[in-house]
């Protein structure tokens, strides 16, 4: 079964949404939309589809859309589309405040629509493969570093980068945050360009999370420490290593006593899995892996961090 789709905002990320939706067996990419007509025309031509400059013109013509416009416009674009009965995948961060997020959630519920949030790291093969090994979490360390990008200087690294990891942490820890310590610095922009945060959860787990856009290289890793194992995930490299004691070993006397698992991971890009999940949810009427509620919770925690941040 194929559904009629569109992508709104075909910039650096939106163009990849269009590429995948233009090729997916369950999608017929009817339109790409961008306020820049030349950009819209170029991406439409590359994907053998039509283009528009006003997203309102999609109403009545498509079943599902990806909203990949800049974050300040997520709410005002998604709201009329949901009200008109169109399923939406809204890029992260979901909205700029919790009230807007909750309103979109309620509209989607009232119309029985799929509302998914684009936390693509949930679909990273390494993250998915790590899930069965996660049990009694003690400590988590996350680092997401990269170069400065002027396109995102309207929001800081907490809402732009760290929010990916806040969502991942919710999915791993499965408990509420009871304490937040946050430190940041404004180096290149009027918002925080680097942030270091310590989160304490009700179940005793502690997470240290760092995000920076003042690094020359991309570095995106998460380390999970448990009573019986250590898990290392490389987001960018899509690799996973799980370190445990070899069976029957009570003490570690050498590296030969450590068992290192390196699961073989599928090669498809996480964005493909995200869009595949979205399309299947629309067709089958199922709840998405990353729901509007989860997108809202990540925004709420990010805003809490910003409120507690010491500069």
C-alpha positions as CSV (number, residue, x, y, z in Angstrom):
1,X,0.0,0.0,0.0
2,X,1.3,3.5,-0.9
3,X,0.3,6.8,0.7
4,X,0.6,10.3,-0.7
5,X,3.3,12.2,1.0
6,X,5.1,15.5,1.1
7,X,8.1,17.2,2.7
8,X,7.8,20.7,4.0
9,X,11.2,22.4,4.3
10,X,13.8,20.8,2.0
11,X,17.0,22.2,3.4
12,X,20.0,20.2,4.6
13,X,17.8,17.6,6.3
14,X,14.5,17.9,4.5
15,X,16.2,17.0,1.2
16,X,17.1,13.6,2.6
17,X,13.5,13.1,3.8
18,X,12.4,13.8,0.2
19,X,15.0,11.4,-1.2
20,X,13.9,8.5,0.9
21,X,10.1,9.2,0.6
22,X,10.6,9.4,-3.2
23,X,12.1,5.9,-3.2
24,X,10.1,4.1,-0.5
25,X,7.7,1.4,-1.7
26,X,4.9,2.7,0.7
27,X,5.2,6.4,-0.4
28,X,4.3,8.4,-3.4
29,X,6.1,11.7,-2.9
30,X,3.5,14.1,-4.4
31,X,5.2,17.4,-3.4
32,X,8.1,19.1,-1.8
33,X,7.5,22.5,-0.2
34,X,9.9,25.3,0.5
35,X,9.5,29.1,0.8
36,X,12.6,29.3,-1.5
37,X,11.0,28.5,-4.9
38,X,14.4,27.8,-6.5
39,X,15.3,25.4,-3.8
40,X,11.9,23.7,-3.9
41,X,12.2,23.4,-7.7
42,X,15.7,21.9,-7.5
43,X,14.7,19.2,-4.9
44,X,11.5,18.5,-6.7
45,X,13.3,17.9,-10.0
46,X,15.9,15.6,-8.3
47,X,13.1,13.5,-6.9
48,X,10.8,13.6,-10.0
49,X,7.9,15.3,-8.2
50,X,6.1,18.6,-8.0
51,X,6.9,21.6,-5.8
52,X,4.9,24.3,-3.8
53,X,5.9,27.3,-1.9
54,X,2.9,27.4,0.5
55,X,2.3,24.4,2.7
56,X,-1.5,25.2,2.9
57,X,-1.8,24.1,-0.7
58,X,-1.1,20.5,0.5
59,X,-4.4,20.3,2.3
60,X,-6.7,17.8,0.5
61,X,-3.8,16.5,-1.7
62,X,-1.7,14.3,0.6
63,X,-2.2,11.9,3.5
64,X,1.1,12.4,5.4
65,X,3.9,15.0,5.7
66,X,7.3,15.5,7.2
67,X,7.7,19.0,8.8
68,X,11.4,19.9,8.5
69,X,11.2,23.7,8.7
70,X,13.2,25.6,11.3
71,X,12.1,24.8,14.8
72,X,10.3,28.1,15.6
73,X,7.8,27.3,12.8
74,X,7.0,23.6,13.7
75,X,3.9,24.5,15.6
76,X,2.4,26.9,13.1
77,X,3.0,24.5,10.3
78,X,1.9,21.3,12.0
79,X,-1.3,22.6,13.6
80,X,-3.3,23.4,10.5
81,X,-2.2,20.2,8.8
82,X,-3.2,18.1,11.7
83,X,-6.5,19.9,11.9
84,X,-7.1,19.1,8.2
85,X,-6.5,15.4,8.9
86,X,-2.9,15.0,7.7
87,X,-0.6,12.6,9.6
88,X,2.7,14.4,10.6
89,X,6.2,13.6,11.4
90,X,7.7,16.7,13.0
91,X,11.4,17.1,13.2
92,X,13.1,17.5,16.5
93,X,12.9,19.5,18.7
94,X,9.2,19.0,18.5
95,X,8.3,22.6,19.5
96,X,9.8,25.4,21.5
97,X,7.5,25.0,24.5
98,X,5.4,22.3,26.2
99,X,2.1,24.0,25.7
100,X,2.5,24.0,21.9
101,X,3.5,20.4,22.0
102,X,0.5,19.4,24.1
103,X,-1.9,21.2,21.8
104,X,-0.5,19.3,18.8
105,X,-0.8,16.0,20.7
106,X,-4.4,16.7,21.6
107,X,-5.4,17.6,18.0
108,X,-3.7,14.4,16.7
109,X,-5.6,12.3,19.3
110,X,-8.9,13.9,18.5
111,X,-8.5,13.1,14.8
112,X,-6.9,9.7,15.3
113,X,-3.8,10.8,13.5
114,X,-0.2,9.6,13.7
115,X,2.0,12.3,15.2
116,X,5.7,11.3,15.3
117,X,8.7,13.3,16.3
118,X,12.0,13.1,14.4
119,X,14.4,11.8,17.1
120,X,16.3,9.8,14.5
121,X,18.9,8.4,17.0
122,X,16.1,6.0,18.2
123,X,16.4,4.3,14.9
124,X,20.2,4.1,14.9
125,X,21.0,0.3,14.4
126,X,23.5,0.5,17.3
127,X,21.0,1.9,19.7
128,X,18.4,-0.7,18.7
129,X,20.9,-3.5,19.1
130,X,22.0,-2.3,22.5
131,X,18.5,-2.5,24.0
132,X,18.6,-6.2,24.9
133,X,21.8,-5.7,26.9
134,X,20.5,-2.9,29.0
135,X,19.3,-4.0,32.5
136,X,20.5,-2.4,35.8
137,X,21.8,1.0,34.8
138,X,24.2,2.7,37.1
139,X,25.9,5.5,35.2
140,X,25.7,6.8,31.6
141,X,28.1,9.1,29.8
142,X,27.1,10.9,26.6
143,X,29.2,13.1,24.3
144,X,27.8,14.8,21.2
145,X,30.4,17.2,19.7
146,X,30.6,18.9,16.3
147,X,31.6,22.0,14.4
148,X,29.6,25.2,14.5
149,X,26.8,25.6,12.0
150,X,25.3,29.1,11.6
151,X,22.0,27.6,10.4
152,X,21.1,26.5,13.9
153,X,22.3,29.6,15.8
154,X,18.6,30.4,16.6
155,X,18.7,27.7,19.2
156,X,21.5,26.4,21.5
157,X,23.1,23.0,21.7
158,X,20.6,21.8,24.3
159,X,17.6,22.0,22.0
160,X,19.6,21.4,18.8
161,X,22.0,18.5,19.8
162,X,21.6,17.4,23.3
163,X,17.8,16.8,22.9
164,X,18.6,13.6,20.9
165,X,20.4,12.2,23.9
166,X,17.7,13.3,26.4
167,X,15.2,11.3,24.4
168,X,17.6,8.3,24.3
169,X,18.1,8.5,28.0
170,X,14.3,8.5,28.6
171,X,14.1,5.3,26.5
172,X,16.9,3.7,28.4
173,X,16.4,4.7,32.0
174,X,12.6,4.6,31.9
175,X,12.2,6.8,35.0
176,X,11.8,10.5,36.0
177,X,14.6,13.0,36.5
178,X,14.8,14.2,40.1
179,X,17.9,16.5,39.9
180,X,19.5,18.7,37.2
181,X,22.9,20.4,37.2
182,X,23.8,22.3,34.1
183,X,26.7,24.5,32.9
184,X,27.1,26.3,29.6
185,X,29.1,28.9,27.7
186,X,28.2,31.2,24.8
187,X,31.2,31.4,22.5
188,X,30.0,31.9,18.9
189,X,26.3,32.8,19.3
190,X,23.8,34.4,21.7
191,X,22.8,30.9,22.9
192,X,24.8,28.2,24.6
193,X,27.4,26.7,22.3
194,X,28.6,24.1,24.8
195,X,26.7,22.5,27.7
196,X,27.5,20.0,30.3
197,X,24.7,18.5,32.3
198,X,24.4,15.9,35.1
199,X,21.0,14.2,35.5
200,X,19.9,12.1,38.4
201,X,17.0,9.7,38.0
202,X,14.5,8.4,40.6
203,X,15.9,4.9,40.3
204,X,19.5,6.1,41.2
205,X,20.9,6.2,37.7
206,X,23.2,9.1,37.0
207,X,23.8,10.5,33.5
208,X,26.5,13.0,32.5
209,X,25.7,14.6,29.1
210,X,27.9,16.9,27.0
211,X,27.0,18.8,23.8
212,X,29.2,21.1,21.9
213,X,29.3,22.9,18.6
214,X,32.8,24.3,19.1
215,X,34.6,21.1,18.1
216,X,36.3,20.7,14.7
217,X,35.4,17.0,14.5
218,X,32.1,15.1,15.0
219,X,32.2,12.8,18.0
220,X,29.0,11.1,19.1
221,X,29.2,8.3,21.7
222,X,27.3,7.0,24.6
223,X,28.7,4.7,27.3
224,X,26.5,2.7,29.6
225,X,27.9,1.3,32.9
226,X,26.0,-1.5,34.7
227,X,26.8,-3.9,37.6
228,X,27.7,-6.7,35.1
229,X,28.6,-5.0,31.9
230,X,29.8,-1.9,30.0
231,X,28.2,-0.9,26.7
232,X,29.8,1.4,24.2
233,X,27.7,2.9,21.4
234,X,29.2,5.0,18.6
235,X,26.2,6.9,17.1
236,X,28.1,8.2,14.1
237,X,30.0,5.0,13.4
238,X,26.8,2.9,14.0
239,X,28.8,0.4,16.1
240,X,28.2,-1.4,19.3
241,X,30.5,-3.1,21.8
242,X,29.3,-5.0,24.9
243,X,32.0,-5.9,27.5
244,X,31.1,-8.6,30.2
245,X,33.0,-11.1,32.3
246,X,33.5,-14.4,30.5
247,X,31.1,-17.1,31.8
248,X,32.4,-18.7,35.0
249,X,34.8,-15.9,35.8
250,X,34.4,-14.3,39.2
251,X,37.5,-12.1,39.0
252,X,39.1,-10.4,36.1
253,X,42.8,-11.2,36.1
254,X,43.6,-10.2,32.5
255,X,41.9,-9.0,29.3
256,X,41.4,-12.6,28.3
257,X,38.7,-12.8,31.1
258,X,36.6,-10.2,29.3
259,X,34.1,-11.2,26.7
260,X,33.6,-8.5,24.0
261,X,30.5,-8.8,21.8
262,X,30.3,-6.8,18.6
263,X,26.9,-7.5,17.1
264,X,26.7,-7.2,13.3
265,X,24.4,-4.3,12.5
266,X,22.2,-3.6,9.4
267,X,23.6,-0.9,7.0
268,X,20.5,1.2,6.2
269,X,20.6,4.8,7.4
270,X,18.6,5.6,10.6
271,X,16.5,8.1,8.6
272,X,15.2,5.3,6.4
273,X,14.1,3.3,9.5
274,X,12.5,6.4,10.9
275,X,10.5,7.1,7.8
276,X,9.7,3.4,7.3
277,X,8.2,3.4,10.9
278,X,6.2,6.5,10.1
279,X,4.7,5.1,6.9
280,X,3.8,1.8,8.5
281,X,2.2,3.6,11.5
282,X,0.1,5.6,9.1
283,X,-0.9,2.5,7.1
284,X,-1.5,0.2,10.1
285,X,-2.8,2.9,12.5
286,X,-0.1,2.1,15.1
287,X,1.6,4.3,17.7
288,X,5.0,5.5,16.6
289,X,8.2,4.5,18.3
290,X,8.8,8.2,19.1
291,X,5.4,9.7,19.9
292,X,4.3,13.3,20.4
293,X,4.3,12.7,24.1
294,X,7.9,11.6,24.0
295,X,8.9,14.5,21.9
296,X,7.1,16.8,24.4
297,X,8.9,15.2,27.4
298,X,12.3,15.7,25.7
299,X,11.5,19.4,25.2
300,X,10.3,19.8,28.8
301,X,13.6,18.3,30.1
302,X,15.6,20.5,27.7
303,X,13.8,23.6,28.9
304,X,14.4,22.6,32.5
305,X,18.1,22.2,31.8
306,X,18.2,25.7,30.2
307,X,16.4,27.2,33.2
308,X,19.0,25.7,35.6
309,X,22.0,26.4,33.4
310,X,24.9,28.3,35.0
311,X,26.9,30.5,32.5
